[in-house]
């Protein structure tokens, strides 16, 4: 860093210190939490091993707040690996914009990691969320065990847009490896092939009693007959989209990604990693035992996946607890029709008390392919990808290279050149039949780069994600930090703007932060760029994230004080 930039950095540090002192004094009534990240023994699958936990819990603690609240969470890293924590906080309509990517969490994107023995105080503002979101580690694959739910209640004095439930229960879906997941990641990167799949799927940290080495502790939900229970569901799995259902019971979806939806009654749910849903369960069946269960939705040909089924038990009070629970209907693992029959029926509530504002006049259009790729095998490296290659992934043929000496946010904030290139393509640089059954091998090789896209403050943005059939066609849950967005359209095959935009839903599209792009298909999102900062966009299947299916949106400052990025906190972790 030059002498002039170091001087500017010192001035910014002083100003940031003063502002953070002011913020702390102004917000002393805000809840204060401590997250202690550490190794802890945990018993699952009839064995005990140490895993990375928060406050010794897996899943981690559930945080509760009201809409509009600001909380402070001090993260203490007492583990042996670097750590960051990502909070699912998003701007929707531009009111009370957080402007605080400093607490967003993705490693080397908005912060350098919290090193072992260090701490970082994060300020989290729930400006527009209402419902269930979650928090998780955003460094390497630590989120496999470092995650938990966040429940954001309606603002005090207001209520749910549905009858108040009898109880509310977090349901956290996940994946479990018998091995240390960091070793799984290390081996995956070393070989250049696909990672080992998980050994079990889990509900609230348990694989369930159908697993071939059953343990005590299967999660059990005790219920009274003819009551309504709100299941606050999160898919925290690393690499698996899931089908979920409850035997003999319908579920009524009332929220997704902390935004209310029109009630949708269904006998199963499809939920991608990164997503959360709120679903009402009415206990209107005969007293007894009923399984809730989840298993994979996976469409890739010759792509391995965890084909186990995780279960928990819904038990009516007063029933015979020795009987065998009834098993629910779950769609077959590659049932795309069932998956998107559910996904495409989601609609925003869009009523008087919960209005939505879908951008209609678009100022910035981006079309991006999302692809699995392959690099030729370098000398003296193992290459276990197809035909002796090393697997990769890309957006618009760019396989993202994450910086390691400084994070993107600090480079942007302090005007440090040479860290990123501001030229992420707004249109695919290679045009071909993206979803053809057979594609030339030369199309599989992407370019490497740290290329981002700068957005003007207040611009209205449309992004079309186009899946391709390179190497392996797959469904991709694409997640944008810092924003919720409207999913205005889905389709299969190659996107055709003149034809497909005619079918956009601009009346009540779902407001989400993660969109599942269908295999060999497309999805279109829209949002208003009114939250200044540096915001990560990536696939929420972590193997694809590791391979480079990501980019960064940098939203410039607006003209007035409340439209500008907050100053850098004084205790940002150093690189």
C-alpha positions, 0 to 999 in steps of 0.5 A: 500500500502506498504512503498516501493510501496508508495515511488515508487508511489511518484517517479512516480508522480514526473516523471509523472509531468515532462513528462506532463509539457513537453507534455503540452509545446510540444502540446500547439497548440492542441485544448483545450475543457472544458466539464462541466458535470451538471444537466440541465432542459430538455423538452421531451415527454411533460414534463420537468426534470433535466438530466445529460448533458455536457455543458447543451446539450443533446446529448452533443457537437460534437467534430471535429478533423483531423486525427493525432490531439491531443486534451485536454479535461478538464472534470469538474464534477458539477453534483451530481454523479461520472463521467468518460468519454470514448473516442473512440480512437483506434489503427489500424496498430501500427503507432503513438500508443497512449499508453494512457489508462489513458484517456480511461475512464471506471470507476475502470478499467482505472481510479477512477471516477471524483467525484462531484466538481472535474476535470480531464484533458484528452489527446486524440490522434486520431492516425489512426481514420478517420470518425465518432466515439463518446464519452460517460460517462463510469460510471454507466448508465450516458451515457444515456444522457452524450454522443456526436459525434466525427468527425475525418476528413482526414489529411489536404492535403488529402480527402475522398475516395468518392465525398465531400458531400454537408453537414455533419449531426450527427445523434445520436440514443438514448433511453429516460426514463421518470424516472431518469436513475440512479434510474432505474439502482438502482432499477434494481440492487436491484431487481436482475431482468431485468431493466425497458425498456426505454419509447422512442427511440430518434433521436438527442434527440427527440422521433419524432412526432409519439410518443403518446404525441407529442412535438415540436422539432422533428429533421428536416433535410432540404435538396436541391434536387439532393445533397449528404448528409453525415449522421454521425450516432452513436447508443448511445442507452443503451440496443437496437440494431436498424434498421434505414432507410429513406423513399424512399431513399437508403443509401450508407455506406462508413464508420464504426467505423471510418474506410472506407468501400467499398460502400454498398448501402442499404435501411436499416442499422442495428447498435448496441450500441457502433457502428458508421457508415457514410452513404451517402444520395442522395436527388434524390426524388420528393420534399416532406417530408420523415421520417427517422426512427429507431426501435429495433432489439431484438431477446430474447424470453420473453426479454422485449424491447422498441418497440416504433419507433423514427422518424425525418423528411427529408424535401426538400426545397420548399416542402409543410411542412404541408403534412404527411411524407412518412414512410420507410421500417424497418425490423421486430423487430426479423428479424435476417436474415435482420440484418445479411444480412446487417452486414455481407456485410461490407467490408474494403475499402482496397485500395492503400491509405487505406491499411489494415493488417490482422494478418495471423499468430496467436500467441494467441487464445482465445475462450470465451462464452458470456452468460446470467446467474443466481445466486441462491437467497441469503437470505434477498434479492429480486430476480426477475429473472427467477424462483426466481434467480438474473440475471447475465452475464459472459464471459467463465463462469466468471461474472466480479467483478469490483474493487472499492478501486483502478482501474485495470490500477493503480494496474497494473502500480504500481505492486499492488497485490491482485486486479486482477487475471491474469487467465481469461480462454482462452477456455470455462471451461465448454463444452456443446452444447452452442446453444441447445434449453434446457440446464441444470439449473446447467450450468446457475450459473457462478463464480464471479471474477476479472480475466483478460488476459495478452497479450505480446506486439506485439502478434497477437490475435484471439478471438472467441465469442461464444453465448450461449442459457443459460437463454436467447439467445441474440445478443451481441455487444462486444466492445474492448477499445484501438483497432480496430479489423478485423471481419474475420468471423460470423456464427450460431450454435457452432463454429467449428474451422476446418470447420468455419475458412475455411470461414474467410475473410482475404482479406478485413474484416471490421475494427471495434471496436464493433462486433455484435455476433449473437444470438446462433452464433459466431463471430471471430476477429483479432488484433495485440496487439501493444498498451500497457496498460489496455483495457476493453472488454465488451458487449455494452448492458449496462444491460449485462455490469452491470451483468458482461459480461466483462473482461480486456486485459492487453497488456505488454510494448514493448522493446523500448520507443515508445512501452511503456505505458505513465506515469501516469498523475498528476491529475488522480482522486483519489479513 
